Amino acid sequence: NYAPGFAFADSGLFPEGTVVFFPSESQIAAVIDSLSRPVIFAGGATALENIGFINNVSLTRNLASTETSGLDLQVSYETDTDAGHLSASLNGNYILDFVQRASDTTPAVETLNTLYYPVDLQMRGQVALARGNLTSSLFLNYVDSYATDKTAAASRIDSWTTVDLSLSWAFEPSTPGWLSGSALSLSVTNLFDKMPPRTPPLTGFTITGFDPANASPLGRFVALELRKTF
C-alpha cells in the first residue's frame, strides 16, 4: 500500500506558523475523482506512485524596498472677464530621490531619471474659459529629459511636451426633450500627435522604442462624450 507523505530536509524551510497537512491515499483519490477533467501529472508521472520528490520550496517574501521624497506644486487662479470666466492652474511634481533596494543587505540604487523609472520633473498646466453653456480648456503637459542609466555612456532621452484640448457644452435643464440636463463634450489627447521620445533597445526588456513609465505611444486620441443627468 502506498502512503503519501513528505520528508523535509530542513524543517526551517517554511515560515513559523505554517500548517502542514498529510492527506491519506483515500483522501487524495477522492479529490482526484471529484475533478471533471483527468489529472495530468508533471514530470512524466502517470500516478501518485510514480511521483518523485520536490527538492526546493519557493517562498515569496517582501524583501525589496523603495524610498522616495519630493515636492508637489499646485497653483490656481480664476477671474471674471468680458469674455467669460477665466481660470488657470499649474500642477507639478518634483522628485528629489528615488532609491531602491533588493533587500536589506544589498546596496541602495538611485533609479531616478533612468529608463522605466520616474522622471524628476513632470508638470501639467491648464487654461479654461467658461462662457454661458460653453467651457473650453487647454492643457499643457511636460515630462523632463533624462537618460537610460547612470553611466557616462548612457543615451539621452528627450523631454516630452504635449497639448490636450477639451470643449464642453451644457444643456439647460429647461431644454425640451431628453437633452435637458445633458452635457456634450469633445476631448482631444495629444492634440498635435506628438510622438513619445525614442528610446534605444536594451537587452532584457521586451518593450522597446518608448518608455511606458513616462510616455504613451497612443498618439492623438479623440473622444466624444454625451452625459445625461437624471
C-alpha positions in Angstrom: 0.0 0.0 0.0 1.2 3.5 -0.9 1.1 6.0 1.9 1.7 9.6 0.5 3.8 11.9 2.6 6.6 14.4 2.7 10.1 14.4 4.1 11.7 17.8 4.8 15.5 18.1 4.6 15.3 21.3 6.6 12.4 21.9 9.0 13.0 25.6 8.8 12.1 25.9 5.1 8.6 27.2 5.9 7.8 30.4 8.0 6.8 30.0 11.6 3.1 29.1 11.9 2.9 27.2 8.6 0.4 24.3 8.8 1.5 21.1 7.1 -1.2 18.5 6.2 -0.5 14.9 5.2 -3.5 13.6 3.3 -4.2 9.9 3.1 -4.2 8.0 -0.1 -8.0 7.7 0.0 -8.4 11.5 0.6 -6.2 12.2 -2.4 -8.1 9.7 -4.6 -11.4 11.3 -3.5 -10.2 14.7 -4.6 -9.0 13.4 -8.0 -12.2 11.5 -8.6 -14.2 14.7 -8.0 -12.5 16.6 -10.8 -14.3 17.0 -14.1 -11.1 16.6 -16.1 -8.4 13.9 -15.8 -5.4 14.8 -13.7 -2.1 15.2 -15.6 1.0 14.6 -13.5 4.1 16.6 -14.1 7.5 15.2 -15.0 6.1 12.2 -16.9 4.5 10.6 -13.9 1.3 8.6 -14.5 0.1 8.0 -11.0 0.9 9.1 -7.4 3.2 6.1 -7.0 5.5 7.5 -9.8 5.9 11.0 -8.4 9.4 11.7 -7.1 10.3 14.5 -4.7 10.2 18.3 -4.6 13.8 19.4 -4.0 13.1 23.0 -3.1 10.4 25.3 -1.7 9.7 28.6 -3.3 8.5 31.3 -0.9 7.5 34.9 -1.8 9.0 37.4 0.6 8.6 41.2 0.7 12.3 41.9 0.7 12.6 44.9 -1.7 12.1 48.5 -0.6 11.7 51.9 -2.3 12.3 55.2 -0.6 11.3 58.4 -2.3 10.9 62.1 -1.5 9.8 65.1 -3.5 7.8 68.3 -3.8 4.3 68.9 -5.1 3.2 72.2 -6.6 -0.3 73.4 -7.2 -1.2 77.0 -8.1 -4.6 78.2 -9.4 -6.2 81.5 -10.4 -9.6 82.5 -11.6 -11.3 85.7 -12.5 -14.3 87.1 -14.5 -13.6 88.8 -17.7 -15.6 90.3 -20.6 -15.0 87.1 -22.5 -16.3 84.8 -19.7 -15.0 83.2 -16.5 -11.3 82.6 -16.9 -9.3 80.1 -14.8 -5.8 78.8 -14.9 -3.8 76.2 -12.9 -0.4 74.6 -12.7 0.4 71.3 -11.1 3.9 70.0 -10.8 5.7 67.1 -9.2 9.5 67.2 -8.5 11.1 64.0 -7.2 14.2 64.6 -5.1 15.3 61.0 -4.9 14.0 57.5 -5.7 16.2 54.8 -4.0 15.5 51.1 -4.3 17.0 48.1 -2.5 16.5 44.4 -3.5 16.9 43.5 0.2 18.2 45.0 3.5 21.6 43.5 2.7 22.0 44.9 -0.8 23.3 48.4 -1.7 20.9 51.2 -2.4 20.4 52.1 -6.1 19.3 55.5 -7.2 17.0 54.9 -10.2 15.6 58.4 -10.6 15.8 59.8 -14.2 16.6 56.4 -15.8 14.7 54.3 -18.3 11.5 52.7 -17.0 11.7 54.7 -13.7 10.2 58.0 -12.6 11.5 61.3 -14.1 12.3 64.1 -11.6 10.0 66.7 -13.1 6.5 66.4 -14.5 4.1 69.4 -14.9 0.6 70.0 -16.2 -0.8 73.4 -16.8 -4.4 74.3 -17.7 -6.2 77.4 -19.0 -10.0 77.3 -19.2 -12.7 79.8 -20.3 -16.4 79.3 -19.4 -18.9 81.5 -21.3 -22.5 80.7 -21.0 -23.1 77.0 -21.7 -19.7 76.5 -23.4 -16.5 75.6 -21.5 -13.2 75.3 -23.3 -10.0 74.0 -21.7 -6.4 73.8 -22.9 -3.8 71.6 -21.2 0.0 71.6 -21.5 1.9 68.5 -20.3 5.6 68.3 -19.8 8.0 65.4 -18.9 11.6 66.3 -18.3 14.5 64.8 -20.2 16.6 62.0 -18.6 19.0 59.2 -19.5 18.8 55.4 -20.0 21.0 54.8 -16.9 23.6 56.4 -14.6 26.7 55.5 -16.6 28.8 58.0 -18.6 27.9 56.2 -21.8 24.1 56.4 -21.2 21.9 57.6 -24.1 19.9 60.8 -23.6 16.1 60.7 -23.7 14.4 63.9 -24.8 11.8 65.8 -22.9 8.2 65.4 -24.0 5.6 68.2 -24.3 2.0 67.5 -25.4 -1.2 69.5 -25.6 -4.7 68.4 -24.7 -8.0 70.1 -25.6 -11.4 69.9 -24.2 -14.7 71.5 -25.3 -18.0 71.0 -23.3 -21.5 72.3 -23.9 -24.0 72.0 -21.0 -27.7 72.0 -22.0 -30.0 73.9 -19.7 -32.5 72.0 -17.5 -35.2 73.9 -19.4 -34.1 72.4 -22.7 -37.1 70.4 -24.1 -36.7 66.6 -24.7 -34.1 64.2 -23.5 -31.3 66.8 -23.8 -32.5 68.5 -20.7 -29.7 68.4 -18.1 -27.3 66.8 -20.6 -23.7 67.7 -21.5 -21.8 67.1 -24.7 -18.0 67.1 -24.6 -15.2 66.7 -27.1 -11.8 65.9 -25.8 -8.5 65.5 -27.7 -5.5 64.0 -26.0 -2.1 64.8 -27.6 -3.7 67.4 -29.9 -0.6 67.7 -32.2 0.1 64.0 -32.3 3.5 64.3 -30.7 5.4 61.1 -30.8 7.0 59.9 -27.5 10.8 60.3 -27.1 12.6 57.5 -28.8 14.5 55.1 -26.5 17.2 52.6 -27.5 16.6 48.9 -27.3 18.0 47.4 -24.2 18.8 43.7 -23.6 16.5 42.1 -21.2 13.5 44.4 -21.8 10.6 43.3 -24.1 9.3 46.9 -24.6 11.5 48.9 -26.9 11.1 52.2 -28.7 9.5 54.2 -25.9 9.3 54.4 -22.1 5.9 53.2 -20.9 6.6 54.6 -17.4 6.8 58.2 -18.7 5.2 58.3 -22.1 2.5 56.8 -24.3 2.6 55.6 -27.9 -1.2 56.2 -28.3 -0.8 59.4 -30.3 -3.7 61.8 -30.9 -6.9 60.4 -29.3 -10.3 62.0 -29.9 -13.3 61.2 -27.7 -16.9 62.4 -28.0 -19.0 62.0 -24.8 -22.7 62.6 -24.1 -23.5 62.7 -20.4 -27.1 62.7 -19.1 -28.0 63.7 -15.5 -31.2 62.3 -14.1 
